[in-house]
Amino acid sequence: MTIFKKAMGLVLKICCSVLLLFVLFRQIDAKSVLSIIKNTNKPLLLFSFLLCSSVYILCFLRWKMLLAVSGIRPAISRLISPFAGGVFFNLFLPTTIGGDFVRSADLAIHTKRANEVVATVILDRLSGYIGMVLVALLALIFGSKLIEDRMIFLSIAGLTAGLVLIMLVFFNSFVYSIFRKLFYSPDAGKIRAAIEDIHREIYNLRDHKKVALKNLFLSILVQAITPVTTYIIALSLGVDMNISYFFIILPIISAISMLPISLGGLGIRDAATIFFFAKVGVGQDLAFAMSLIGFLFIVIYAGIGGLIYVFTLRHRRV
């Protein structure tokens, strides 16, 4: 039954992506999009692709830092494998959560410290979310005169409110106790105990302030590189506009893409890109082409991650 549910979940996400793309293709000129992509500035596109690789490297270093704080120090070669697997499975499982489950399970089997590993993965994602919100807020402060649409302001306000709530649940004992009661179930048993153990591990890591600052710096750097990468893609397509727009809009699109309703964010990311960039004057065809190229980068790096994961399978078993 579990396998059937997972298969159905994958089928539904594929259907959702296909449906969204079908609707989008009815609204845009497919020939125009293909022509735009065909006539891209290839050197700029290559530079953008190579710059994108730095995001994965920094994310790997960020996770490695959190593991070290928890006393987990596997060899880099052993750590690359679950991280690469996570990157690959993000395409097929529910957003980043599915990929995180793969890397957590893989490393937990090796270290026999499941709670600590899961805690570092959750903190890793939380750190990324904090960096994303900070970049969006800073960009909005300095570029507020460029934005006239209330939807963008409301979206960033929603991201900020979500971050505040998550931080309170993780790091405030009183709020966590309320949250725990709201979702209490007498049948939870071992699952509830595991969640409490993981929460305890996350709560204890709050005392490592130096590591937290370094981790936050890496997260801000990652969230700053992502808009720059998309900006260079836009330049390769002939879109010449203030880079501040990308720092403000990309975090919103990234958050929307995390919704577990499509395959690797395909479809929903494109729709969000068209919707928000239309508010700052970018045509639908250009925005769609920009989004598709970004997704192609994700697919290529996911494919590389999948190859690493497969070819290290024997090593992991040993």
C-alpha positions as CSV (number, residue, x, y, z in Angstrom):
1,M,0.0,0.0,0.0
2,T,2.9,2.4,0.8
3,I,4.5,1.7,-2.6
4,F,1.1,2.3,-4.2
5,K,0.7,5.6,-2.4
6,K,4.2,6.8,-3.4
7,A,3.6,5.8,-7.0
8,M,0.2,7.6,-7.0
9,G,1.9,10.7,-5.5
10,L,4.5,10.7,-8.3
11,V,1.8,10.3,-10.9
12,L,-0.2,13.1,-9.5
13,K,2.8,15.4,-9.4
14,I,3.6,14.5,-13.1
15,C,0.0,15.2,-14.0
16,C,0.1,18.6,-12.2
17,S,3.3,19.6,-14.0
18,V,1.9,18.5,-17.3
19,L,-1.4,20.3,-16.7
20,L,0.4,23.6,-15.7
21,L,2.7,23.4,-18.7
22,F,-0.3,22.8,-21.0
23,V,-2.1,25.9,-19.6
24,L,1.1,27.9,-19.9
25,F,1.8,26.8,-23.5
26,R,-1.8,27.9,-24.4
27,Q,-1.0,31.4,-23.1
28,I,2.4,31.8,-24.8
29,D,3.8,31.5,-28.2
30,A,5.8,28.2,-28.2
31,K,7.6,29.1,-31.4
32,S,8.7,32.4,-29.9
33,V,9.9,30.7,-26.8
34,L,12.0,28.2,-28.8
35,S,13.4,31.0,-30.9
36,I,14.4,33.0,-27.8
37,I,16.1,30.0,-26.3
38,K,17.8,29.1,-29.6
39,N,19.3,32.7,-29.9
40,T,20.7,32.9,-26.4
41,N,24.1,34.3,-25.8
42,K,25.9,30.9,-25.3
43,P,29.0,32.2,-23.4
44,L,26.8,34.0,-20.9
45,L,24.6,30.9,-20.6
46,L,27.6,28.8,-19.9
47,F,28.9,31.2,-17.3
48,S,25.5,31.1,-15.6
49,F,25.5,27.3,-15.6
50,L,29.0,27.1,-14.0
51,L,28.0,29.8,-11.4
52,C,25.1,27.6,-10.5
53,S,27.4,24.8,-9.5
54,S,28.8,27.0,-6.7
55,V,25.3,26.9,-5.0
56,Y,25.6,23.1,-4.7
57,I,29.2,23.3,-3.3
58,L,28.2,25.9,-0.7
59,C,25.2,23.9,0.3
60,F,27.4,20.8,0.8
61,L,29.8,22.8,2.9
62,R,26.9,24.2,5.0
63,W,25.6,20.7,5.8
64,K,29.1,19.4,6.5
65,M,29.6,22.2,9.1
66,L,26.3,21.3,10.9
67,L,27.3,17.6,11.0
68,A,30.6,18.4,12.5
69,V,28.9,20.4,15.3
70,S,26.9,17.3,16.1
71,G,30.0,15.2,16.2
72,I,29.4,13.5,12.9
73,R,32.6,13.7,10.7
74,P,32.5,11.1,7.9
75,A,35.0,11.3,5.1
76,I,34.1,13.8,2.4
77,S,33.8,11.0,-0.1
78,R,31.2,9.3,2.1
79,L,29.3,12.5,2.6
80,I,29.2,13.4,-1.1
81,S,27.1,10.4,-2.0
82,P,24.0,11.0,0.2
83,F,24.2,14.7,-0.7
84,A,24.3,13.9,-4.4
85,G,21.4,11.4,-4.0
86,G,19.4,14.2,-2.3
87,V,20.0,16.5,-5.2
88,F,18.8,13.8,-7.7
89,F,15.7,12.7,-5.8
90,N,14.6,16.3,-5.3
91,L,13.3,16.0,-8.9
92,F,11.0,13.1,-8.2
93,L,10.0,13.2,-4.5
94,P,8.0,16.0,-2.8
95,T,10.2,19.1,-3.3
96,T,13.3,19.3,-1.2
97,I,11.7,17.2,1.5
98,G,12.0,14.0,-0.5
99,G,15.7,14.6,-1.3
100,D,16.4,15.4,2.3
101,F,14.8,12.1,3.4
102,V,17.2,10.3,1.0
103,R,20.3,11.9,2.3
104,S,19.2,11.6,5.9
105,A,18.4,7.9,5.6
106,D,21.6,7.2,3.7
107,L,23.9,8.8,6.2
108,A,21.9,7.6,9.2
109,I,22.4,4.0,8.2
110,H,26.1,4.7,8.0
111,T,26.5,6.6,11.2
112,K,23.8,4.9,13.3
113,R,22.8,8.4,14.6
114,A,19.5,9.0,12.8
115,N,18.2,11.8,15.1
116,E,21.4,13.9,14.9
117,V,21.6,13.5,11.1
118,V,17.9,14.5,10.6
119,A,18.4,17.4,12.9
120,T,21.3,18.7,10.8
121,V,19.3,18.3,7.6
122,I,16.3,20.3,9.1
123,L,18.7,23.0,10.3
124,D,20.3,23.1,6.9
125,R,17.0,23.8,5.3
126,L,16.1,26.3,8.0
127,S,19.4,28.1,7.4
128,G,18.6,28.3,3.7
129,Y,15.2,29.7,4.4
130,I,16.6,32.3,6.7
131,G,19.1,33.4,4.1
132,M,16.3,33.5,1.4
133,V,14.1,35.8,3.6
134,L,17.0,38.1,4.6
135,V,18.1,38.5,1.0
136,A,14.5,39.3,-0.1
137,L,14.0,41.8,2.7
138,L,17.3,43.6,2.1
139,A,16.7,43.7,-1.6
140,L,13.2,45.1,-1.0
141,I,14.5,47.8,1.4
142,F,17.0,49.0,-1.1
143,G,14.8,48.5,-4.2
144,S,11.4,49.4,-2.8
145,K,11.0,52.3,-5.2
146,L,11.3,49.9,-8.1
147,I,8.3,47.8,-6.9
148,E,4.8,49.1,-7.3
149,D,2.7,46.0,-7.0
150,R,1.3,45.1,-3.6
151,M,1.4,41.4,-4.3
152,I,5.2,41.3,-4.2
153,F,5.2,43.2,-0.8
154,L,2.5,40.8,0.6
155,S,4.4,37.7,-0.7
156,I,7.6,38.7,1.1
157,A,5.6,39.6,4.2
158,G,4.2,36.1,4.1
159,L,7.7,34.5,3.8
160,T,8.9,36.6,6.8
161,A,5.8,35.6,8.9
162,G,6.4,31.9,8.1
163,L,10.1,32.2,9.1
164,V,9.2,33.8,12.4
165,L,6.7,31.0,13.2
166,I,9.2,28.3,12.3
167,M,11.9,29.9,14.4
168,L,9.5,30.1,17.4
169,V,8.5,26.4,17.1
170,F,12.1,25.3,16.9
171,F,13.8,27.6,19.4
172,N,11.1,28.7,21.9
173,S,10.0,26.0,24.4
174,F,6.7,27.6,25.2
175,V,5.6,27.9,21.5
176,Y,6.9,24.4,20.8
177,S,4.8,23.0,23.7
178,I,1.6,24.7,22.2
179,F,2.5,23.4,18.7
180,R,3.0,19.9,20.2
181,K,-0.4,19.9,21.9
182,L,-2.1,21.0,18.7
183,F,-0.8,17.9,16.8
184,Y,-0.9,15.5,19.7
185,S,-2.2,12.0,19.0
186,P,-2.3,9.1,21.5
187,D,-1.3,6.7,18.7
188,A,1.8,8.6,17.6
189,G,4.0,6.5,19.9
190,K,7.5,6.1,18.5
191,I,7.0,8.7,15.9
192,R,6.2,11.4,18.5
193,A,9.3,10.3,20.6
194,A,11.5,10.5,17.5
195,I,10.2,14.0,16.7
196,E,10.9,15.1,20.3
197,D,14.4,13.8,20.1
198,I,15.0,15.6,16.8
199,H,13.6,18.8,18.2
200,R,15.9,18.5,21.3
201,E,18.9,18.1,19.0
202,I,18.0,21.2,17.0
203,Y,17.3,23.2,20.2
204,N,20.7,22.2,21.6
205,L,22.5,23.4,18.5
206,R,21.4,27.0,19.1
207,D,24.3,27.4,21.6
208,H,26.9,27.1,18.8
209,K,26.8,30.8,17.8
210,K,30.0,30.9,15.7
211,V,28.9,28.0,13.6
212,A,25.4,29.5,13.3
213,L,26.9,32.8,12.0
214,K,29.2,31.0,9.5
215,N,26.2,28.9,8.4
216,L,24.0,31.9,8.0
217,F,26.8,33.6,5.9
218,L,26.9,30.6,3.6
219,S,23.1,30.7,3.3
220,I,23.0,34.3,2.4
221,L,25.8,33.7,-0.2
222,V,23.8,30.9,-1.7
223,Q,20.6,33.0,-1.8
224,A,22.5,35.8,-3.4
225,I,24.1,33.7,-6.1
226,T,20.7,32.3,-7.2
227,P,19.3,35.7,-8.4
228,V,22.6,36.5,-10.0
229,T,22.5,33.2,-11.9
230,T,19.0,34.0,-13.2
231,Y,20.0,37.6,-14.0
232,I,22.8,36.3,-16.2
233,I,20.3,33.9,-17.9
234,A,18.1,36.9,-18.5
235,L,21.0,38.8,-20.0
236,S,21.7,35.9,-22.3
237,L,18.1,36.1,-23.5
238,G,18.3,39.8,-24.1
239,V,16.5,40.9,-21.0
240,D,18.2,44.0,-19.7
241,M,16.7,45.2,-16.4
242,N,17.8,46.2,-12.9
243,I,19.3,43.3,-11.0
244,S,17.4,44.3,-7.8
245,Y,14.2,42.8,-9.3
246,F,15.8,39.4,-9.3
247,F,16.9,39.6,-5.7
248,I,13.3,40.6,-4.7
249,I,11.4,38.2,-6.9
250,L,13.5,35.0,-7.0
251,P,13.1,34.2,-3.2
252,I,9.3,34.4,-3.7
253,I,9.5,32.0,-6.7
254,S,11.8,29.6,-4.8
255,A,9.3,29.5,-1.9
256,I,6.4,28.8,-4.2
257,S,8.4,26.1,-6.0
258,M,8.8,24.2,-2.7
259,L,5.1,23.4,-2.7
260,P,4.9,19.6,-3.1
261,I,2.4,19.5,-6.0
262,S,4.6,19.2,-9.1
263,L,7.6,17.3,-10.4
264,G,10.7,19.1,-9.3
265,G,8.7,22.4,-9.2
266,L,8.2,22.1,-13.0
267,G,5.1,24.1,-14.1
268,I,4.5,25.9,-10.8
269,R,7.9,27.5,-11.0
270,D,7.3,28.6,-14.6
271,A,3.8,29.9,-13.7
272,A,5.3,31.9,-10.8
273,T,8.1,33.3,-12.9
274,I,5.7,34.5,-15.6
275,F,3.3,35.9,-13.0
276,F,5.8,37.9,-11.0
277,F,8.1,39.0,-13.7
278,A,5.1,40.3,-15.7
279,K,4.6,42.7,-12.8
280,V,8.0,44.3,-13.6
281,G,7.6,44.4,-17.3
282,V,9.0,41.1,-18.6
283,G,7.0,39.5,-21.4
284,Q,5.5,36.0,-20.9
285,D,7.6,34.4,-23.6
286,L,10.9,35.7,-22.2
287,A,9.9,34.8,-18.6
288,F,9.0,31.3,-19.6
289,A,12.2,30.8,-21.6
290,M,14.2,32.0,-18.5
291,S,12.4,29.6,-16.3
292,L,12.8,26.6,-18.6
293,I,16.6,27.2,-18.9
294,G,16.8,27.4,-15.1
295,F,15.0,24.1,-14.8
296,L,17.3,22.6,-17.4
297,F,20.2,23.5,-15.1
298,I,18.5,21.8,-12.2
299,V,17.9,18.6,-14.3
300,I,21.6,18.5,-15.4
301,Y,22.9,18.9,-11.9
302,A,20.4,16.4,-10.6
303,G,21.5,13.9,-13.3
304,I,25.1,14.4,-12.2
305,G,24.0,13.8,-8.6
306,G,22.2,10.6,-9.7
307,L,25.3,9.2,-11.4
308,I,27.4,9.9,-8.3
309,Y,24.8,8.2,-6.1
310,V,24.5,5.1,-8.4
311,F,28.3,4.7,-8.9
312,T,29.0,4.9,-5.1
313,L,26.3,2.3,-4.2
314,R,28.8,-0.5,-3.9
315,H,31.1,1.6,-1.7
316,R,28.2,2.6,0.6
317,R,27.2,-1.1,1.0
318,V,30.8,-2.0,2.0
